[in-house]
């Protein structure tokens, strides 16, 4: 057996470089690069290994570990989980800064490889700088924080251990059902240890997507339910995109006359003006989709967890005879809500269902109902997003201007606050991949970093980042990274002077405005007047502040013509959100309060909660 002597870090990097995948018929590296912020726990080991292969495996430097991990997560999402990135940090704050982004990846089922440094396996110099010491368990380090938010976690305490851990890690990263973040904690001394690795360990390996076929009995049960249906509805989730099943979905919906509603992750599976598209579903849903969902007697959920926003906290599907079919590659998700499980790859499952259904179609009267509902909703969207000359425009009016500015291949990126809800309801997506909103974890700070990941995935597409002032203040440093890397972003900052979304939620539950808007928390005097445009300019972006929708539309034109990252700031109304569409969301209201408004909200809450359907 031929061997090669390498440090553990060198061997790990060489193994990653040997992994490939197929994208659009071409064989490409599975790992597109490594984000790294070096410190004493990784610079001498994995840092040396990465420097030696920089031409084959690019290393990118960010300004915040959480942000670079967000970028890696966004890259994986934008490539439909076909490619991924790794992130390496030092052993202390760098490692714990990964936790939030790991949770984003875990909840959204997205692959990213975390390679945080760790304390010495030998323990000779303990306690070292940044070491977290557990008084009862000396094996605990900061990296144990990553265990609950990793699909696979290991600490490499011997250099030969990567020969069993790396294949297991790659299996998790590339398996559609297991997919999620992987953490390999790398003690800084072990990174530098040498071992005689078998050459065959580094043999090129092409990773193909595993497409699971449906069980015959589960398929038969789903077909039987659909054949009995008179008002069927499809709910398209992120799994439709990850399975590359958008065309199969369109063909199925057209052939069988079934309307398609979309989750946040599934949005864009059909073009907004497709005859079968009825828009967003749930708490942030369209009037058309939610109205049809209330009548649906069979709901075919494709690649979705059916979280509370999608199901309106289990109150949306009100037809007493409704049956739910969960077509999902993960059995964990397929059995939720008392569903008929159909464990399968989304594309293969749809094709099998279509073949088995033959010429079956939903009744013609259902098609008429769909057309009427969608027509009415499209008129509502046009009205809400139309240009206006009000001094403080609504979020809907701002995104309307942005939507008119984007090209068919451009991408909108967002994550938290009120904007994702407005986007889900109102944004019109022309083709798959044009809508990138992280709303599984609703992570403030994802937006700008996520835009970098999207741009890395396809530099030919213009990337529009919509971000509130709250998220901007939380994590804005990657504007400098986008400038440094030459990755142009168009960033629109909507300044409502605080956490406007939560202020509205707070007031809707009967509470007084408290600790959300700047005016509520200012310690005497006027709230600070933050100059976001000047701040963005200080990070290297071209920036400007505009007043009103007309100025915004002109600024968006200048931004599209610019060569580099461009930031536009606009003041918006903190009190206004889109009332049309949507559905109830279970946000518990106190049973006991001195406030009359809270008591009234509690009564409304109890009444609404009575519509929840347990088990569905």
C-alpha positions as CSV (number, residue, x, y, z in Angstrom):
1,X,0.0,0.0,0.0
2,X,1.4,3.4,-1.1
3,X,1.3,6.1,1.6
4,X,2.1,9.8,1.8
5,X,3.2,11.6,4.9
6,X,1.1,14.6,5.7
7,X,0.0,16.6,8.6
8,X,-3.6,16.0,9.6
9,X,-4.6,19.5,8.3
10,X,-2.9,18.8,5.0
11,X,-4.6,15.5,4.7
12,X,-8.0,17.0,5.5
13,X,-7.6,19.7,2.9
14,X,-6.4,17.2,0.3
15,X,-9.4,15.0,0.9
16,X,-11.8,17.9,0.5
17,X,-10.1,18.8,-2.8
18,X,-10.7,15.3,-4.1
19,X,-14.5,15.5,-3.8
20,X,-16.4,16.6,-6.9
21,X,-20.0,16.8,-8.0
22,X,-22.0,17.3,-11.2
23,X,-23.6,20.6,-11.9
24,X,-25.4,21.2,-15.3
25,X,-23.6,18.3,-16.8
26,X,-20.1,19.4,-15.8
27,X,-17.9,17.9,-13.1
28,X,-16.9,20.6,-10.6
29,X,-15.3,20.7,-7.1
30,X,-17.8,19.9,-4.4
31,X,-16.1,22.5,-2.1
32,X,-16.0,25.9,-3.7
33,X,-13.7,27.3,-1.1
34,X,-13.0,27.9,2.6
35,X,-13.9,30.9,4.6
36,X,-11.2,31.5,7.3
37,X,-10.5,33.9,10.1
38,X,-7.2,32.8,11.5
39,X,-6.2,32.8,15.1
40,X,-3.7,30.9,17.3
41,X,-5.9,27.8,17.1
42,X,-5.8,27.3,13.3
43,X,-3.3,29.6,11.6
44,X,-0.3,27.3,12.1
45,X,-2.1,24.0,11.2
46,X,-5.0,24.3,8.7
47,X,-3.8,27.8,7.8
48,X,-0.5,26.4,6.5
49,X,-2.3,23.6,4.6
50,X,-4.7,26.1,2.9
51,X,-2.0,28.5,1.9
52,X,-0.2,25.6,0.0
53,X,-3.3,24.9,-2.1
54,X,-4.7,28.4,-2.6
55,X,-4.8,28.0,-6.4
56,X,-6.9,24.9,-6.2
57,X,-9.1,25.6,-3.1
58,X,-9.7,29.3,-2.6
59,X,-9.5,30.7,0.9
60,X,-11.7,33.8,1.6
61,X,-11.3,36.1,4.5
62,X,-14.3,37.7,6.2
63,X,-14.8,40.1,9.1
64,X,-17.0,38.1,11.4
65,X,-17.1,34.3,11.9
66,X,-20.9,34.3,12.1
67,X,-21.2,36.3,8.9
68,X,-18.7,34.1,6.9
69,X,-20.7,31.0,8.0
70,X,-23.9,32.7,6.9
71,X,-22.3,33.3,3.5
72,X,-21.3,29.6,3.3
73,X,-24.9,28.6,4.2
74,X,-26.3,31.0,1.6
75,X,-23.9,29.6,-1.0
76,X,-25.2,26.1,-0.4
77,X,-28.8,27.2,-0.6
78,X,-28.2,29.2,-3.8
79,X,-26.6,26.1,-5.4
80,X,-29.5,23.9,-4.3
81,X,-27.2,21.9,-2.0
82,X,-25.1,20.7,-5.0
83,X,-22.0,22.5,-3.8
84,X,-20.8,23.8,-0.4
85,X,-18.1,25.6,1.5
86,X,-16.1,25.1,4.7
87,X,-15.4,27.6,7.5
88,X,-12.4,27.5,9.9
89,X,-11.9,29.5,13.1
90,X,-9.8,29.7,16.2
91,X,-10.7,28.0,19.4
92,X,-12.6,30.5,21.4
93,X,-14.9,33.4,20.3
94,X,-14.3,32.4,16.7
95,X,-15.7,28.9,17.3
96,X,-18.7,30.1,19.4
97,X,-19.5,32.7,16.8
98,X,-20.4,29.8,14.4
99,X,-23.2,28.6,16.6
100,X,-26.0,30.9,15.3
101,X,-25.1,30.2,11.6
102,X,-24.9,26.5,12.4
103,X,-28.5,26.7,13.7
104,X,-29.5,28.4,10.5
105,X,-28.0,25.6,8.5
106,X,-29.4,22.9,10.8
107,X,-32.9,24.1,10.7
108,X,-32.9,24.8,7.0
109,X,-31.2,21.4,6.1
110,X,-28.2,23.1,4.4
111,X,-24.7,21.7,4.2
112,X,-21.7,23.5,5.5
113,X,-18.5,22.1,7.0
114,X,-17.3,23.8,10.2
115,X,-13.6,23.3,11.1
116,X,-13.0,25.2,14.3
117,X,-9.7,25.0,16.1
118,X,-9.7,23.4,19.5
119,X,-7.5,23.2,22.6
120,X,-4.5,20.9,22.8
121,X,-5.4,17.2,22.7
122,X,-2.2,16.6,24.8
123,X,-3.4,19.1,27.4
124,X,0.3,19.9,28.1
125,X,-0.1,23.7,28.1
126,X,-3.6,23.8,29.7
127,X,-5.3,26.1,30.2
128,X,-4.5,27.9,27.0
129,X,-5.7,31.2,25.8
130,X,-9.5,31.2,25.1
131,X,-9.9,27.7,26.6
132,X,-13.3,27.2,28.2
133,X,-12.8,25.0,31.3
134,X,-15.5,22.7,32.7
135,X,-14.9,22.1,36.4
136,X,-16.1,18.5,36.1
137,X,-15.3,17.4,32.6
138,X,-11.9,18.3,31.1
139,X,-13.0,17.1,27.6
140,X,-15.5,19.9,27.2
141,X,-14.4,22.9,25.1
142,X,-16.1,25.8,23.4
143,X,-16.8,23.6,20.4
144,X,-19.3,21.5,22.4
145,X,-21.6,24.4,21.9
146,X,-21.9,23.3,18.3
147,X,-23.2,19.8,19.1
148,X,-26.9,20.6,19.3
149,X,-26.8,22.5,16.0
150,X,-24.7,20.0,14.0
151,X,-26.0,17.0,12.1
152,X,-22.6,15.3,12.7
153,X,-20.0,16.3,15.2
154,X,-16.5,14.9,16.0
155,X,-13.3,16.0,17.7
156,X,-10.2,14.7,15.9
157,X,-7.8,13.7,18.7
158,X,-5.5,11.6,16.5
159,X,-4.4,12.4,12.9
160,X,-5.6,9.0,11.6
161,X,-9.1,9.5,12.9
162,X,-10.0,11.6,9.8
163,X,-10.0,8.5,7.7
164,X,-13.2,7.4,9.4
165,X,-14.6,10.8,10.3
166,X,-14.3,12.5,6.9
167,X,-16.3,9.9,4.9
168,X,-19.0,10.0,7.6
169,X,-19.1,13.8,7.5
170,X,-19.3,13.8,3.7
171,X,-22.2,11.4,3.8
172,X,-24.2,13.7,6.0
173,X,-23.3,16.8,3.9
174,X,-24.4,15.2,0.7
175,X,-27.3,13.0,1.8
176,X,-30.7,14.7,1.0
177,X,-32.4,13.2,4.1
178,X,-29.5,13.8,6.6
179,X,-28.3,17.1,5.1
180,X,-27.1,19.8,7.5
181,X,-24.0,21.3,9.1
182,X,-21.1,19.2,10.1
183,X,-18.5,20.1,12.8
184,X,-15.1,18.6,13.0
185,X,-13.3,20.2,16.0
186,X,-9.5,20.3,15.3
187,X,-7.2,20.5,18.3
188,X,-4.4,22.8,17.4
189,X,-1.6,20.3,18.1
190,X,-3.3,17.4,16.2
191,X,-3.6,19.7,13.1
192,X,0.2,19.7,12.9
193,X,0.8,16.0,13.6
194,X,2.0,13.9,10.7
195,X,0.7,10.4,9.6
196,X,1.4,8.1,6.7
197,X,-1.9,8.2,4.9
198,X,-2.8,5.7,2.2
199,X,-2.8,7.3,-1.2
200,X,-6.1,5.7,-2.0
201,X,-7.8,7.8,0.7
202,X,-7.3,10.8,-1.6
203,X,-8.7,9.2,-4.7
204,X,-11.1,11.4,-6.6
205,X,-14.7,10.9,-5.6
206,X,-17.8,12.2,-7.4
207,X,-20.7,12.8,-5.1
208,X,-24.1,12.2,-6.9
209,X,-27.4,13.2,-5.4
210,X,-29.2,10.2,-3.9
211,X,-32.7,10.0,-5.3
212,X,-34.9,7.8,-3.1
213,X,-37.9,6.2,-4.8
214,X,-41.3,6.0,-3.2
215,X,-42.5,2.8,-1.4
216,X,-45.2,1.1,-3.4
217,X,-47.7,1.0,-0.6
218,X,-47.2,4.6,0.4
219,X,-47.5,5.6,-3.2
220,X,-50.7,3.7,-3.6
221,X,-52.2,5.3,-0.5
222,X,-51.3,8.8,-1.8
223,X,-52.8,8.1,-5.3
224,X,-56.0,6.8,-3.8
225,X,-56.4,10.0,-1.7
226,X,-55.7,12.2,-4.7
227,X,-58.2,10.3,-6.9
228,X,-61.0,11.0,-4.3
229,X,-60.1,14.7,-4.1
230,X,-62.3,17.5,-5.5
231,X,-60.3,20.4,-4.1
232,X,-56.6,19.4,-4.0
233,X,-53.8,21.8,-3.1
234,X,-50.0,21.4,-3.5
235,X,-47.7,23.1,-1.0
236,X,-44.2,23.5,-2.5
237,X,-41.4,23.7,0.0
238,X,-37.6,24.0,-0.3
239,X,-37.3,20.4,-1.2
240,X,-38.7,21.1,-4.7
241,X,-35.7,23.4,-5.4
242,X,-33.1,21.0,-3.8
243,X,-34.5,18.1,-5.9
244,X,-34.4,20.2,-9.1
245,X,-38.1,19.4,-9.4
246,X,-39.5,22.7,-10.5
247,X,-40.2,21.5,-14.0
248,X,-41.7,18.3,-12.7
249,X,-43.9,20.3,-10.4
250,X,-45.1,22.5,-13.3
251,X,-45.9,19.5,-15.4
252,X,-47.8,17.7,-12.6
253,X,-49.8,20.8,-11.7
254,X,-50.7,21.4,-15.3
255,X,-51.6,17.8,-16.1
256,X,-53.8,17.3,-13.1
257,X,-55.3,20.8,-12.5
258,X,-53.8,21.2,-9.0
259,X,-53.0,24.7,-7.6
260,X,-49.6,25.3,-6.1
261,X,-49.0,27.4,-3.0
262,X,-45.5,28.1,-1.7
263,X,-43.7,28.2,1.6
264,X,-40.9,30.7,2.1
265,X,-38.3,28.1,1.0
266,X,-40.4,27.0,-1.9
267,X,-41.2,30.4,-3.3
268,X,-40.2,30.6,-7.0
269,X,-40.8,27.0,-7.7
270,X,-43.3,28.2,-10.2
271,X,-43.1,31.7,-11.9
272,X,-45.6,34.0,-10.2
273,X,-47.7,34.2,-13.3
274,X,-47.9,30.5,-13.9
275,X,-51.5,29.4,-14.3
276,X,-51.2,26.9,-11.4
277,X,-49.4,29.4,-9.0
278,X,-51.6,30.7,-6.2
279,X,-48.9,32.4,-4.2
280,X,-47.6,32.3,-0.6
281,X,-49.3,30.2,2.1
282,X,-49.9,30.7,5.8
283,X,-49.3,33.6,8.2
284,X,-47.5,35.6,5.5
285,X,-49.6,34.1,2.7
286,X,-51.8,35.4,-0.1
287,X,-55.5,35.7,0.1
288,X,-55.8,33.3,-2.8
289,X,-53.6,30.5,-1.3
290,X,-55.1,30.7,2.1
291,X,-58.6,30.8,0.9
292,X,-58.0,27.7,-1.2
293,X,-56.2,26.0,1.7
294,X,-59.3,26.4,3.9
295,X,-61.3,24.5,1.3
296,X,-58.7,21.9,0.3
297,X,-59.7,18.2,0.9
298,X,-56.2,16.9,0.0
299,X,-53.0,18.7,0.7
300,X,-49.9,17.4,-1.0
301,X,-46.9,18.9,0.8
302,X,-43.7,18.7,-1.2
303,X,-40.4,19.0,0.6
304,X,-41.6,21.1,3.5
305,X,-41.5,20.8,7.3
306,X,-44.9,22.5,7.5
307,X,-43.8,24.9,10.2
308,X,-46.2,27.1,12.1
309,X,-46.0,30.0,9.6
310,X,-47.0,27.7,6.8
311,X,-49.9,26.0,8.6
312,X,-51.0,29.2,10.5
313,X,-50.2,27.3,13.7
314,X,-52.3,24.3,12.6
315,X,-55.4,26.4,11.9
316,X,-55.2,26.8,8.1
317,X,-56.6,23.5,6.7
318,X,-60.2,23.8,7.9
319,X,-61.9,21.3,5.7
320,X,-63.2,18.6,8.1
321,X,-62.4,15.8,5.6
322,X,-58.9,17.1,4.7
323,X,-56.2,14.6,4.2
324,X,-52.5,15.5,4.2
325,X,-49.9,13.8,2.1
326,X,-46.3,14.5,3.1
327,X,-43.9,13.8,0.2
328,X,-40.5,14.3,1.7
329,X,-37.1,12.7,1.4
330,X,-36.8,12.7,5.2
331,X,-39.0,10.3,7.1
332,X,-38.7,12.6,10.1
333,X,-40.7,15.2,8.2
334,X,-43.0,12.9,6.3
335,X,-44.9,11.7,9.3
336,X,-45.6,15.2,10.8
337,X,-49.2,16.5,11.3
338,X,-50.7,13.0,11.1
339,X,-49.9,12.8,7.4
340,X,-49.9,10.0,4.9
341,X,-46.2,9.7,4.5
342,X,-44.6,9.4,1.1
343,X,-40.9,9.1,1.6
344,X,-39.2,10.0,-1.7
345,X,-37.1,12.4,-3.6
346,X,-39.4,15.2,-4.7
347,X,-38.8,14.8,-8.4
348,X,-39.1,11.0,-8.4
349,X,-42.1,11.2,-6.2
350,X,-43.9,13.6,-8.4
351,X,-43.1,11.6,-11.5
352,X,-44.4,8.4,-9.8
353,X,-47.6,10.1,-8.7
354,X,-48.2,11.6,-12.1
355,X,-47.7,8.2,-13.8
356,X,-50.0,6.5,-11.4
357,X,-52.7,9.2,-11.6
358,X,-52.8,8.9,-15.4
359,X,-55.5,11.3,-16.9
360,X,-57.1,12.2,-13.5
361,X,-57.7,15.9,-13.1
362,X,-59.3,18.0,-10.4
363,X,-62.9,19.1,-11.2
364,X,-63.4,22.0,-13.6
365,X,-65.2,24.1,-10.9
366,X,-62.0,24.0,-8.8
367,X,-60.1,25.5,-11.8
368,X,-62.6,28.3,-11.9
369,X,-62.2,28.9,-8.2
370,X,-58.4,29.1,-8.6
371,X,-58.5,31.6,-11.5
372,X,-60.9,33.9,-9.7
373,X,-58.9,33.9,-6.4
374,X,-55.6,34.5,-8.1
375,X,-57.0,37.3,-10.3
376,X,-58.3,39.1,-7.2
377,X,-55.1,38.7,-5.3
378,X,-52.9,39.9,-8.2
379,X,-55.0,43.1,-8.3
380,X,-54.3,43.5,-4.5
381,X,-50.6,43.1,-5.0
382,X,-50.5,45.7,-7.8
383,X,-52.4,48.2,-5.6
384,X,-50.2,47.6,-2.5
385,X,-46.9,47.8,-4.3
386,X,-47.7,50.7,-6.6
387,X,-45.5,53.8,-6.5
388,X,-46.6,56.5,-4.0
389,X,-45.4,60.0,-3.0
390,X,-46.1,59.6,0.7
391,X,-43.2,61.0,2.9
392,X,-42.7,57.6,4.7
393,X,-43.5,54.8,2.4
394,X,-44.5,51.3,3.6
395,X,-42.3,48.3,3.2
396,X,-44.7,47.0,0.5
397,X,-44.1,50.2,-1.6
398,X,-40.4,49.9,-1.2
399,X,-40.2,46.3,-2.3
400,X,-42.6,47.2,-5.1
401,X,-40.0,49.6,-6.5
402,X,-37.3,47.0,-6.0
403,X,-39.3,44.3,-7.7
404,X,-39.9,46.6,-10.7
405,X,-36.1,47.2,-10.9
406,X,-34.9,43.6,-10.9
407,X,-34.3,41.6,-14.0
408,X,-35.7,38.1,-14.5
409,X,-32.4,36.5,-13.4
410,X,-31.7,38.8,-10.4
411,X,-32.0,37.5,-6.9
412,X,-33.6,39.2,-3.8
413,X,-32.0,38.3,-0.4
414,X,-33.6,38.9,3.0
415,X,-34.0,37.2,6.4
416,X,-35.7,38.8,9.3
417,X,-38.1,41.4,10.6
418,X,-41.3,42.4,8.7
419,X,-39.7,42.3,5.3
420,X,-39.8,38.5,4.8
421,X,-43.5,38.5,5.3
422,X,-44.1,41.3,2.8
423,X,-41.8,39.6,0.3
424,X,-43.5,36.2,0.8
425,X,-46.9,37.8,0.1
426,X,-46.0,40.4,-2.6
427,X,-42.7,39.7,-4.3
428,X,-43.1,38.4,-7.9
429,X,-40.5,35.8,-8.8
430,X,-39.8,35.1,-12.5
431,X,-37.8,32.0,-12.2
432,X,-36.3,29.5,-9.7
433,X,-33.4,30.9,-7.7
434,X,-34.7,34.5,-7.8
435,X,-35.9,34.5,-4.2
436,X,-33.5,33.8,-1.4
437,X,-35.1,34.4,2.0
438,X,-33.9,32.7,5.2
439,X,-37.0,32.4,7.3
440,X,-36.6,29.0,8.9
441,X,-34.5,30.5,11.7
442,X,-35.4,34.1,10.8
443,X,-31.9,35.2,11.6
444,X,-31.1,38.9,11.9
445,X,-27.8,39.6,10.4
446,X,-28.0,37.0,7.7
447,X,-28.9,39.4,4.9
448,X,-25.7,41.0,3.8
449,X,-23.5,38.0,4.5
450,X,-26.1,35.8,2.7
451,X,-25.9,38.1,-0.3
452,X,-22.2,37.4,-0.5
453,X,-22.9,33.6,-0.6
454,X,-25.5,34.1,-3.3
455,X,-23.2,36.2,-5.4
456,X,-20.4,33.7,-5.0
457,X,-22.7,31.0,-6.2
458,X,-23.5,32.9,-9.5
459,X,-21.6,36.1,-10.1
460,X,-23.6,36.7,-13.3
461,X,-26.8,37.4,-11.3
462,X,-27.5,40.8,-9.7
463,X,-28.1,40.4,-6.0
464,X,-30.5,42.8,-4.2
465,X,-30.3,42.7,-0.4
466,X,-33.3,44.1,1.4
467,X,-32.5,44.7,5.1
468,X,-34.0,46.6,8.0
469,X,-32.0,49.1,10.1
470,X,-32.2,46.6,13.0
471,X,-30.5,43.8,11.1
472,X,-28.1,46.2,9.5
473,X,-26.9,47.4,12.9
474,X,-26.5,43.8,14.1
475,X,-24.2,42.6,11.3
476,X,-23.0,45.0,8.6
477,X,-19.2,44.3,8.4
478,X,-19.5,42.1,5.4
479,X,-20.1,45.2,3.3
480,X,-16.4,45.6,3.5
481,X,-15.9,41.9,2.6
482,X,-18.1,42.3,-0.5
483,X,-15.9,45.3,-1.5
484,X,-12.7,43.4,-0.7
485,X,-13.8,40.4,-2.8
486,X,-15.2,42.4,-5.7
487,X,-18.7,40.9,-5.1
488,X,-21.2,43.5,-6.0
489,X,-24.3,43.8,-3.9
490,X,-27.2,46.2,-4.2
491,X,-28.3,46.8,-0.6
492,X,-31.5,48.7,0.3
493,X,-31.7,49.7,4.0
494,X,-35.2,50.3,5.2
495,X,-34.9,52.6,8.3
496,X,-38.0,52.5,10.5
497,X,-35.9,53.6,13.5
498,X,-36.0,50.4,15.5
499,X,-37.4,46.9,15.6
500,X,-40.7,47.9,13.9
501,X,-41.9,44.4,13.2
502,X,-41.7,43.3,16.8
503,X,-43.1,46.7,18.0
504,X,-46.2,45.9,15.8
505,X,-46.4,42.4,17.2
506,X,-46.1,43.7,20.8
507,X,-48.9,46.2,20.3
508,X,-51.1,43.6,18.6
509,X,-51.0,41.5,21.8
510,X,-52.2,44.4,23.9
511,X,-48.9,45.5,25.3
512,X,-47.6,49.1,25.2
513,X,-44.7,50.0,22.9
514,X,-41.6,49.0,24.9
515,X,-37.9,48.5,24.2
516,X,-38.3,48.1,20.4
517,X,-38.4,51.5,18.7
518,X,-35.5,54.0,19.2
519,X,-38.0,56.6,20.6
520,X,-39.0,54.1,23.3
521,X,-35.5,53.4,24.6
522,X,-33.7,56.8,24.3
523,X,-32.2,57.9,27.6
524,X,-33.4,61.5,27.5
525,X,-33.4,63.8,24.4
526,X,-34.0,62.8,20.9
527,X,-33.2,59.3,19.4
528,X,-29.9,59.0,17.6
529,X,-30.0,60.0,14.0
530,X,-27.9,57.2,12.5
531,X,-26.4,58.0,9.1
532,X,-26.4,54.6,7.5
533,X,-25.3,55.9,4.1
534,X,-22.2,57.5,5.6
535,X,-21.5,54.3,7.5
536,X,-21.8,52.1,4.4
537,X,-19.5,54.6,2.6
538,X,-16.9,54.2,5.4
539,X,-16.9,50.4,4.6
540,X,-16.1,51.1,0.9
541,X,-19.5,51.0,-0.7
542,X,-21.0,53.7,-2.9
543,X,-24.0,54.9,-1.0
544,X,-26.8,57.5,-0.9
545,X,-30.0,58.3,1.1
546,X,-33.2,58.9,-0.8
547,X,-36.6,60.3,0.2
548,X,-39.6,58.6,-1.2
549,X,-40.3,56.0,-3.9
550,X,-39.6,58.2,-6.9
551,X,-36.1,58.9,-5.7
552,X,-35.6,55.2,-4.8
553,X,-36.4,54.1,-8.3
554,X,-33.8,56.5,-9.8
555,X,-31.3,55.3,-7.2
556,X,-31.9,51.7,-8.1
557,X,-31.1,52.5,-11.7
558,X,-27.8,54.1,-10.6
559,X,-27.1,51.0,-8.4
560,X,-27.6,48.6,-11.3
561,X,-25.3,50.6,-13.5
562,X,-22.6,50.8,-10.8
563,X,-19.5,48.5,-10.8
564,X,-19.4,47.7,-7.1
565,X,-21.5,47.4,-4.0
566,X,-24.1,50.1,-3.7
567,X,-26.1,51.0,-0.6
568,X,-29.4,52.9,-0.7
569,X,-31.0,54.1,2.5
570,X,-34.7,55.1,2.8
571,X,-36.9,56.0,5.7
572,X,-40.0,53.9,6.1
573,X,-43.2,53.9,8.2
574,X,-42.7,51.6,11.3
575,X,-46.4,51.3,12.0
576,X,-47.7,50.1,8.6
577,X,-47.7,46.5,7.3
578,X,-49.8,44.6,4.8
579,X,-53.1,43.6,6.3
580,X,-54.4,41.9,3.2
581,X,-53.8,38.1,3.0
582,X,-52.1,36.4,5.9
583,X,-53.5,34.1,8.6
584,X,-53.4,33.7,12.3
585,X,-50.2,33.0,14.2
586,X,-50.1,31.5,17.6
587,X,-48.3,34.1,19.8
588,X,-49.4,33.5,23.4
589,X,-51.0,36.4,25.2
590,X,-50.8,36.7,29.1
591,X,-53.8,35.2,31.0
592,X,-53.4,37.8,33.7
593,X,-52.7,41.5,33.1
594,X,-53.7,44.9,34.4
595,X,-54.0,46.3,30.9
596,X,-57.4,46.4,29.3
597,X,-55.8,45.9,25.9
598,X,-54.0,42.7,27.0
599,X,-57.3,41.3,28.4
600,X,-59.0,42.0,25.1
601,X,-56.2,40.5,23.1
602,X,-56.3,37.4,25.4
603,X,-60.0,36.9,24.5
604,X,-59.3,37.1,20.8
605,X,-56.3,34.7,21.3
606,X,-58.4,32.1,23.0
607,X,-61.1,32.3,20.3
608,X,-58.5,32.0,17.5
609,X,-56.7,29.1,19.2
610,X,-60.0,27.1,19.3
611,X,-59.6,26.7,15.5
612,X,-56.3,24.8,15.9
613,X,-56.6,21.2,14.7
614,X,-54.5,18.9,16.8
615,X,-52.7,16.3,14.7
616,X,-52.9,18.2,11.5
